[in-house]
Every structure is written in structure tokens, then in C-alpha cells.
Amino acid sequence: MSQIYLNVLKAIGESVLMETSNSIVAASGTVPLTIISTVPDIADHYYNLIIEATAEIIIFSNFWKFSYAARRIGDALRMLSRKAGQTKEPRIAVKIMFDRGSIKHILYSRVIITEPEWVALGLPPSKEIPNIDLEVLNYHNFPLGTLHSKFMVIDKKVAILNSCNIQDNSNLEMMCQFEGPIVNEIWGHAIATWGVPTDLNILSANESSSALESDYENISRADPLLDSEGLVNVPSIKHTLKDITEVLNRSVKNRYPSNLVDGEAPEPLFYSHSRLNTPSVPMFLAPRAPYAGFGNYSINTPQNIAWLSAIYFAKSKIFIQTPDLNAEPVVTALLEAVKRGIEVKIILCLGYNDLGEMLPTQGGHNEWVVARMKEQLNEVDKKRLKIYWYVGRDMVKPVHALKHFRTCHIKLMIVDGRIGIQGSGNQDSQSWFHSQEVNMVIDSEKISKVWMEQLGCNQNSMIYGLGSEVDGIWRDYLRNQVPGSIGPEPGPGAWVRAVVGLLKSALGYK
């Protein structure tokens, strides 16, 4: 990891870090909990952490919609306010930032959300949380500088980085909890991004999280805590098809029957929570600042340099799971890795944001990209580039994302079974060149192994999702593609559909 870190330090200047961090500092930390599941399971853990806060809470998300997750966070704030009132704790500062398009963003990147607006999004009115000072900001650098970071920091003691937004959807997502000195760096990223005068600095910027006695150790290692007056049991390993489907359907509106038969999938079938009691390991934060302008020029960022360096220094194998893959630098780097003998495995989501990815400068949709990648390889090298398409744990083939039934939103890179990069960044042009992101780079064989094992248990992508060795496209035994697929050759009409689809989305049409 030291080579990756040094490359990041060499390649960036303070101007790149503006609005994301004061510096890039290597630190240590632990990852006591990883959740790979749907948004409700992650939202339940938000609840568990929020109700134990004593000073401050920071939550960042891209989308924030009225949803199970939003209501769960709202309920946690109500519970926290009651607890603070009973124990005479000082008022707790809660800062929430998200990105929802507003006409005001043409003039201001940060727009204050009023109380009626946040109540409509599932957050409680001030009268229901008298012991909490809540502020909500809508942040976007017009036109293309999206806030895409997704994380929470509590009392500068614990932080979680996740792939999910605060909304209901069909995605399989990933959340990692971090503790130790590294939490300071995530907190610093949040403070720099908030960017307006605030009373958030209840905890001094120089106060080390490692010096604070943690109240959160049992939350990550034992049962989740209170849910109203009852107890929420830790989700157990799911051993039946019915149980798996129930987990994956928790926030799905369009429900289709599973096409997997009990007994077809190997044990263990599905475990959402993975707990690790390991010593601190080396890690550092790899963010990227938002770039609002048109054109794919903003490349020398900590996030991008970390990804490229990890690929460049790979010795044997690279694993990537991402919704979309089309950023030219990473596509080129992966092809070069394959040609020098590195095995590359990539799991993509079929049809994820196809219309948006087909617009000019966005790089193209997944099927087109992987087919072009395969074309540039000889027959031997093609065998080393393995393209998988996300398959839900209760399915035997991919489902197109337009069904909104079984999709995957995980963002993860693991190199040589040791270097892991987890966070909010996709391998697409938007995340590479425009969005604000935050990712963690870790150096741990044990953590990387646990992540790979958990991923294997919670999806069937590696079993049923392998694409063709020739062009990377998934086909069934009759050579049929998944219904709804655009395929590797979209044709001119696809551009028209892309523009029309985006306009409908912007106007609120389904």
C-alpha cells in the first residue's frame, strides 16, 4: 500500500483537495463490521449507531428520499433526543448533507433545506427533537459536480462508508464500519465539505478519536440495540430460498418470482453482517473533489490515483465490483494489466443507468464497453479478463436493471487479495471526472478475504453470471441475451432513447 500512497502524494496538490480534505494522511484503523445486503439492513445499523451518539452526527448522501431508511434515521433522532433529555446531555449537533437538483444551485452550491422540506423527506420536526440541533444542506456544484459521497460519522469515534443512498431500491449494497485514528480523516473530509460556518466543531479538530473511550465497540460486535422498546436481533445466516428472497425484497416494489430452486445454491446461502475482531491495519482516505465543468479533465485526484496505482502494482489478480464501467483511464489500465498476465474479474450490473451512460462523454453502457475491451485482446488474454453480470442470490440469471428487482450498487476493488478500496466511487466517467467521492484504501489480507467470502455468499454472480469469453455478454444456453438488454451494438436509435429517457427522468416520468 505504501507505493499507492506515495503515488497519491506525488500526483496531487492542495488545489485538488479543496472542499474534500485538508490533506491525505495515512493512518490506521479497524473494520469491525461489514454489511452486504439491501438498504434496510444498513439503515437499521444507522439507527443503532445514532441512538448512542453523545455530541455530533454527520450524515452525507447523494439521494435522500422519503423511504424506510429516511424514516429509520428520523426515528433514531427522536430516540436520541429523548435519551439526551433524560440524561441531561448537552444538545447534540446533527448535520445532514445531500444532493438534490435545485434551480438555486446555478448561483449557490450549498442551499439550506428548511424544516418543512426536511420533514417531507422523513426527518422529524424540531419540536419532536428538542435536544438536537439539526441542520440540512443541499449541495451541488452546477452543472456536473455531484455530491456522491455516502457516509456517517458519530462523535468522531466511529464512521461508516457505504455504497447506498437514503432511498428505497432493489440494490445489493455494501457498508463498512471504521474505528480508530482513521475516523479523524473521514471527519475532516466532512468538515471541509460542509464549507459554511457551523457549530459542528464540538469535538476539537485536534482531538484524536483513538484517545476517546469508545461507546460503540459492542454495537459492531454484538446484537443491535433498541428498536423502540424491543430488541432487534442480528440477522442470521439465511439457509432457505424464502428467507433470502425476503431480505432482497425488503425495499423492492416490483416483485418477480425467484428462478432458483432450493438446494441449487451452496451453503452458506446469505449472511448480511460480517464481524471482524482484528488489530489495526494501515489505511488512508482517497476522496475526489467535485468538478462542475464539462469535459473529462479532472483526473489527478486521490481517488483516481489510488485506483490506477493499485492496478499498476497488481502482481496476480484484480477484482472489481461496480454498477458501471466506462471511464477511459480505468479501462485502459485494466487492459494493460491483462496483457501483462494479471487475472481481472469484474462484476457489473446489467442495464444500470444505460441511457445516461450512453450520452456523449459518458463512456458508453456496460455491454458496449466490455465488448470493446474483449476486441482489443488476443485469445490467450481474453481468458484472463472475466466479465460477470450481477445475479441475485435467489436467481440463476441476471435481471435487467429496468425491472428494478435485482440490481447491485457495490463499489469495491481488491488487488492481490490484500489491497481493498471501498467507498462511493463507481468506475464510470461521472465518478472519475466529476462527482465528489470518498473511498477507503486498506492493506489487509484478512479483511479482503472476508469481503470476498461475504460477496460470494450474498450473490450468485460468480456461479451464474459469467459473460462470453468472446465479447463478455451474458447469454443463456439458447444464446439469448437478457430481455431488455441493449447489447454490444446499440445503434443510432439508442442515443435518441438516451436523451428521451433522461428528459423523462428529469421531469418525473417513470
C-alpha positions in Angstrom: 0.0 0.0 0.0 2.9 2.4 0.6 3.6 2.6 -3.2 -0.1 3.6 -3.8 0.0 6.2 -1.0 3.3 7.7 -2.3 1.8 7.9 -5.8 -1.2 9.8 -4.4 1.0 12.2 -2.5 3.2 12.8 -5.6 0.3 13.3 -8.0 -1.9 15.8 -6.1 -1.7 19.3 -4.8 -3.7 21.2 -2.3 -5.9 22.7 -5.0 -7.2 19.2 -5.8 -8.1 18.6 -2.2 -10.1 21.8 -1.8 -13.6 21.1 -0.4 -12.8 17.4 0.3 -9.9 17.3 2.9 -7.1 19.3 4.3 -4.6 16.7 3.5 -4.2 13.0 2.7 -2.9 11.3 5.8 -2.0 7.6 6.2 -3.5 6.2 9.4 -4.6 3.0 11.0 -8.0 1.6 11.9 -10.2 -1.4 12.3 -13.1 -2.6 10.2 -15.2 -4.4 12.9 -18.4 -4.7 10.8 -19.2 -5.1 7.1 -22.8 -5.3 5.9 -23.6 -6.6 2.4 -27.3 -6.5 2.0 -30.2 -4.2 0.9 -30.6 -0.7 2.2 -33.0 -1.6 5.1 -30.3 -3.7 6.8 -27.8 -0.8 6.5 -30.5 1.7 7.7 -31.1 -0.5 10.8 -27.4 -0.1 11.6 -27.6 3.6 11.2 -30.3 3.5 13.8 -28.1 1.5 16.2 -25.3 4.0 16.0 -27.3 7.2 16.0 -29.1 6.4 19.3 -25.7 6.1 21.1 -24.3 9.5 20.0 -23.4 12.0 22.7 -22.1 15.1 20.8 -22.4 15.1 17.0 -23.6 13.2 14.0 -22.7 13.9 10.3 -24.5 12.1 7.5 -23.8 12.6 3.8 -25.8 11.0 0.9 -26.4 11.6 -2.8 -30.1 10.9 -3.0 -32.3 11.5 0.1 -35.8 10.3 -0.5 -38.7 9.6 1.8 -38.1 5.9 2.4 -37.6 3.2 5.0 -34.0 4.4 5.5 -35.1 8.1 6.0 -37.9 7.1 8.4 -35.4 4.9 10.3 -33.0 7.8 10.7 -35.8 10.0 11.8 -36.9 7.5 14.5 -33.3 7.2 15.7 -33.1 11.0 16.1 -36.3 11.0 18.1 -35.0 8.3 20.4 -31.7 10.1 20.7 -33.4 13.3 21.7 -35.4 11.6 24.4 -32.3 9.9 25.8 -30.4 13.2 25.8 -33.2 14.9 27.7 -33.3 12.1 30.3 -29.6 12.1 30.9 -29.2 16.0 30.7 -26.7 15.6 28.0 -25.7 18.8 26.0 -27.7 19.4 22.8 -26.4 17.1 20.0 -25.4 18.6 16.7 -26.7 16.8 13.6 -25.6 17.8 10.2 -27.0 16.2 7.1 -25.9 16.9 3.5 -27.3 15.5 0.3 -27.6 16.5 -3.4 -31.0 17.1 -5.0 -31.1 19.3 -8.0 -32.3 22.9 -7.4 -32.6 26.0 -9.5 -30.7 27.7 -6.7 -27.6 25.7 -7.5 -27.0 27.8 -10.5 -25.9 30.6 -8.1 -25.1 28.7 -4.9 -23.5 25.3 -4.4 -24.9 25.0 -0.8 -28.6 25.5 -0.3 -30.2 25.4 3.1 -33.1 23.0 3.5 -36.0 24.4 5.5 -37.8 22.4 8.2 -40.9 21.8 6.1 -38.7 20.5 3.4 -36.8 18.1 5.6 -40.0 16.8 7.3 -41.3 15.9 3.8 -38.1 13.8 3.5 -38.8 11.7 6.6 -36.8 13.7 9.2 -38.6 14.9 12.4 -39.7 18.4 13.0 -37.8 20.4 15.6 -40.5 20.1 18.2 -40.0 16.3 18.2 -36.2 16.5 18.7 -35.9 19.3 21.3 -32.4 18.2 22.4 -30.9 18.1 18.9 -29.7 21.0 16.7 -30.4 19.8 13.1 -29.1 21.4 10.0 -29.6 20.1 6.5 -27.8 21.3 3.3 -28.4 20.5 -0.3 -25.0 20.6 -2.0 -24.3 20.5 -5.8 -21.7 22.3 -8.0 -23.7 23.2 -11.1 -23.8 21.6 -13.6 -21.9 18.3 -13.2 -20.3 18.5 -9.7 -22.5 16.0 -7.9 -22.1 15.1 -4.2 -21.8 11.3 -4.5 -20.2 10.6 -1.0 -22.2 8.3 1.3 -21.1 8.1 4.9 -21.8 8.8 8.6 -19.5 9.9 11.4 -20.6 9.7 15.0 -18.8 11.6 17.9 -15.5 11.3 15.9 -15.3 7.7 17.3 -16.9 5.6 14.6 -17.5 6.1 10.8 -19.3 4.1 8.2 -18.7 4.3 4.5 -21.5 2.8 2.3 -22.4 2.4 -1.3 -26.1 3.2 -0.7 -28.1 6.4 -0.6 -31.0 7.2 1.6 -33.8 5.7 -0.5 -35.8 2.6 -1.3 -34.5 0.5 -4.2 -33.6 -3.0 -5.4 -29.8 -2.7 -4.9 -27.4 -5.0 -3.1 -25.2 -2.6 -1.2 -22.1 -2.6 1.0 -21.3 -0.8 4.2 -18.1 -0.9 6.2 -17.7 0.4 9.8 -14.3 2.0 10.6 -12.9 2.8 14.1 -9.6 4.2 15.3 -7.4 7.1 14.1 -8.7 6.9 10.5 -12.0 8.3 11.7 -10.3 11.7 12.1 -9.7 11.7 8.4 -13.3 11.0 7.5 -14.4 13.6 9.9 -12.0 16.1 8.4 -13.4 15.3 4.9 -16.9 16.1 6.2 -15.9 19.4 7.8 -14.1 20.6 4.7 -17.1 19.7 2.5 -19.6 21.3 4.8 -17.9 24.5 4.0 -20.1 27.0 5.8 -19.8 28.5 9.3 -21.1 25.8 11.7 -21.1 24.8 15.4 -20.2 21.3 14.2 -16.7 21.5 15.8 -18.0 20.4 19.2 -15.1 18.0 19.2 -11.8 19.7 18.5 -10.2 19.1 15.2 -7.1 18.1 17.2 -9.0 15.6 19.4 -8.0 12.1 18.4 -10.7 9.5 18.1 -8.2 6.9 19.4 -7.9 8.9 22.6 -11.7 8.8 23.2 -13.2 5.9 25.1 -15.4 4.2 22.6 -19.0 3.5 23.4 -19.5 1.7 20.2 -17.5 -1.5 20.5 -20.4 -3.6 21.5 -22.6 -2.2 18.7 -20.4 -3.7 16.0 -19.7 -7.0 17.7 -22.9 -7.8 19.5 -26.7 -7.6 18.9 -28.1 -4.4 17.6 -29.6 -2.2 20.3 -33.1 -0.8 21.0 -35.8 -0.5 18.4 -38.5 1.4 20.3 -39.0 -0.8 23.4 -37.9 -4.1 21.9 -34.7 -5.7 20.6 -33.7 -6.1 17.0 -31.9 -9.4 16.5 -28.8 -9.6 14.4 -29.8 -11.0 11.1 -28.9 -14.7 11.0 -27.4 -16.6 8.1 -30.2 -17.3 5.6 -30.4 -21.0 4.7 -33.7 -21.1 2.7 -34.6 -19.6 -0.6 -37.7 -18.0 1.0 -35.6 -16.2 3.7 -33.1 -14.9 1.1 -35.9 -13.6 -1.1 -37.5 -11.8 1.9 -34.2 -10.0 2.6 -33.7 -9.0 -1.1 -37.3 -7.8 -1.4 -37.4 -5.6 1.7 -37.4 -2.4 -0.4 -38.4 -3.8 -3.8 -41.7 -2.6 -5.3 -41.7 -4.8 -8.5 -41.5 -8.3 -7.2 -40.9 -11.2 -9.5 -40.6 -14.9 -8.5 -37.2 -16.4 -7.8 -35.9 -18.7 -10.5 -33.6 -20.6 -8.2 -34.6 -23.9 -6.7 -33.8 -24.8 -3.1 -30.6 -26.9 -3.0 -29.1 -25.4 -6.1 -27.0 -22.8 -4.2 -24.1 -23.9 -2.0 -24.1 -23.2 1.8 -23.9 -20.9 3.5 -26.5 -19.1 1.5 -26.6 -15.5 2.7 -25.1 -13.6 5.6 -25.6 -9.8 5.7 -23.4 -9.0 8.7 -19.7 -9.9 9.0 -17.9 -9.1 12.2 -14.1 -9.0 12.5 -12.0 -8.6 15.6 -8.6 -7.7 14.1 -5.8 -5.4 15.1 -5.5 -2.1 13.4 -4.4 -2.1 9.8 -2.9 0.6 7.6 -5.4 2.6 5.6 -5.9 6.1 4.1 -8.8 8.1 2.7 -9.0 8.6 -1.1 -11.5 11.3 -1.9 -12.1 13.3 -5.0 -13.3 16.9 -5.2 -16.3 17.8 -7.4 -15.6 19.2 -10.8 -18.5 21.1 -12.2 -17.4 21.8 -15.7 -17.9 19.8 -18.9 -15.1 17.6 -20.2 -13.2 14.7 -18.7 -10.2 16.6 -17.4 -10.2 16.2 -13.6 -8.1 13.1 -13.3 -5.3 13.8 -10.8 -7.4 13.2 -7.7 -6.6 10.9 -4.7 -9.4 8.5 -5.7 -8.2 8.1 -9.3 -4.5 7.8 -8.5 -5.3 5.2 -5.8 -7.3 3.1 -8.3 -4.7 3.4 -11.1 -1.8 2.7 -8.8 -3.5 -0.4 -7.3 -4.0 -1.7 -10.8 -0.5 -0.8 -11.9 1.2 -2.5 -8.9 -1.0 -5.7 -9.1 1.1 -8.9 -9.2 -1.5 -11.6 -9.9 -5.2 -10.7 -9.7 -7.7 -7.8 -9.6 -11.3 -7.9 -8.6 -13.8 -5.1 -9.2 -17.5 -4.9 -8.5 -19.2 -1.7 -9.7 -22.5 -0.8 -11.2 -20.9 0.8 -14.3 -17.5 0.6 -16.0 -16.6 3.1 -18.8 -14.0 5.6 -17.6 -11.3 5.6 -20.2 -8.3 5.6 -17.7 -9.5 2.5 -15.8 -10.5 0.6 -19.0 -7.0 1.2 -20.4 -5.3 0.3 -17.1 -7.2 -2.9 -16.8 -6.4 -3.9 -20.4 -2.7 -3.3 -19.8 -2.9 -5.4 -16.7 -4.5 -8.3 -18.5 -1.8 -8.1 -21.2 1.0 -8.4 -18.7 -0.6 -11.5 -17.2 -2.9 -10.3 -14.5 -6.2 -12.1 -14.0 -9.0 -9.5 -13.9 -12.5 -10.3 -12.7 -15.3 -7.7 -12.9 -18.9 -7.9 -11.7 -21.2 -5.4 -13.4 -24.9 -4.6 -13.2 -26.8 -5.3 -16.4 -28.6 -2.2 -17.7 -27.6 0.0 -14.8 -28.2 3.6 -16.0 -27.6 2.5 -19.6 -29.3 5.6 -21.0 -27.3 8.0 -19.0 -24.0 6.2 -19.7 -24.7 6.4 -23.5 -24.7 10.2 -23.6 -21.7 12.0 -25.1 -18.5 12.0 -22.9 -20.0 9.4 -20.5 -18.1 6.5 -21.9 -20.9 4.1 -23.0 -23.1 1.4 -21.4 -21.6 -1.7 -19.8 -22.2 -4.2 -22.6 -20.6 -1.9 -25.3 -17.6 -1.2 -23.1 -16.8 -4.9 -22.2 -17.2 -5.9 -25.9 -14.7 -3.2 -26.9 -12.3 -4.4 -24.2 -12.5 -8.0 -25.4 -11.9 -6.9 -29.0 -8.5 -5.5 -28.0 -7.3 -8.8 -26.5 -5.9 -11.9 -28.2 -7.3 -15.3 -27.5 -5.0 -16.0 -24.6 -5.5 -12.6 -22.9 -9.3 -12.9 -23.3 -9.3 -15.9 -20.9 -7.8 -13.6 -18.2 -10.5 -11.0 -18.5 -13.6 -12.5 -16.9 -16.8 -10.4 -17.0 -19.6 -11.3 -14.7 -23.1 -9.8 -14.5 -24.8 -9.4 -11.2 -27.1 -12.3 -10.3 -29.2 -12.1 -7.1 -28.7 -14.8 -4.5 -32.1 -16.3 -5.3 -31.7 -16.2 -9.1 -30.0 -18.2 -11.8 -29.5 -15.4 -14.4 -29.2 -11.6 -14.4 -32.2 -9.4 -14.4 -32.1 -6.2 -16.4 -31.9 -3.1 -14.2 -35.1 -1.6 -15.8 -37.0 -4.3 -13.9 -36.0 -2.6 -10.6 -35.9 -6.1 -9.0 -32.3 -7.4 -8.6 -29.6 -4.8 -9.0 -26.2 -4.2 -7.4 -24.7 -0.9 -6.4 -21.5 -2.1 -4.6 -18.2 -0.2 -5.3 -15.2 -2.3 -4.4 -11.7 -3.1 -5.8 -9.5 -5.8 -4.3 -6.0 -6.3 -5.6 -3.8 -9.4 -5.0 -6.2 -10.4 -2.2 -4.7 -7.7 0.0 -5.4 -4.1 -1.1 -9.0 -3.2 -0.8 -10.6 0.1 -1.9 -14.2 0.5 -0.8 -16.5 3.5 -0.8 -18.8 5.6 -3.0 -16.9 5.8 -6.3 -18.1 3.9 -9.4 -15.8 3.0 -12.3 -17.7 5.3 -14.6 -16.9 8.7 -16.1 -19.1 10.6 -13.7 -17.3 9.3 -10.6 -13.9 9.5 -12.3 -14.2 13.1 -13.6 -17.0 15.0 -11.9 -18.6 13.7 -8.7 -17.4 14.3 -5.2 -16.5 10.8 -3.7 -14.9 9.3 -0.7 -13.2 5.9 -0.6 -11.0 4.0 1.9 -7.8 2.2 0.9 -6.8 -0.6 3.2 -4.0 -3.1 3.4 -5.2 -6.3 4.9 -5.3 -9.9 3.6 -7.7 -10.9 6.3 -10.3 -8.2 5.7 -10.0 -8.6 1.9 -10.6 -12.3 2.3 -13.7 -11.8 4.4 -15.1 -9.3 1.9 -14.6 -11.7 -0.9 -16.2 -14.6 1.0 -19.2 -12.5 2.0 -19.6 -11.3 -1.6 -19.6 -14.9 -2.7 -22.2 -15.9 -0.2 -24.6 -13.0 -0.9 -24.9 -13.2 -4.7 -24.8 -15.8 -7.5 -22.8 -13.6 -9.9 -19.8 -15.9 -9.8 -21.9 -19.0 -10.3 -24.4 -18.0 -13.0 -23.3 -14.6 -14.2 -20.2 -15.2 -16.4 -20.3 -13.5 -19.7 -19.0 -14.8 -23.0 -15.2 -15.2 -23.3 -15.5 -13.7 -26.8 -17.4 -10.4 -26.1 -18.2 -10.5 -22.3 -22.0 -10.5 -23.0 -24.2 -12.8 -20.9 -26.3 -15.3 -22.9 -28.4 -18.3 -21.9 -27.9 -21.8 -23.3 -30.0 -20.9 -26.3 -27.7 -17.9 -26.9 -30.4 -15.4 -25.9 -29.5 -12.2 -24.1 -31.4 -11.0 -21.0 -34.7 -9.3 -22.0 -34.2 -5.6 -22.2 -30.5 -5.7 -22.9 -29.3 -3.1 -25.4 -26.4 -5.4 -26.4 -22.9 -4.5 -27.5 -24.0 -2.7 -30.7 -26.7 -0.1 -29.6 -27.1 1.6 -32.9 -28.0 5.3 -33.5 -31.5 4.9 -32.1 -30.0 4.3 -28.7 -28.7 7.9 -28.5 -32.2 9.2 -29.1 -33.6 6.8 -26.4 -30.9 8.0 -24.0 -31.9 11.7 -24.4 -35.6 11.0 -24.2 -35.1 8.8 -21.2 -33.1 11.4 -19.3 -35.6 14.1 -20.1 -38.5 11.9 -18.8 -36.5 11.2 -15.6 -35.8 14.9 -15.1 -39.5 15.7 -15.5 -40.5 12.9 -13.1 -41.9 10.4 -15.6 -41.3 6.7 -14.9 
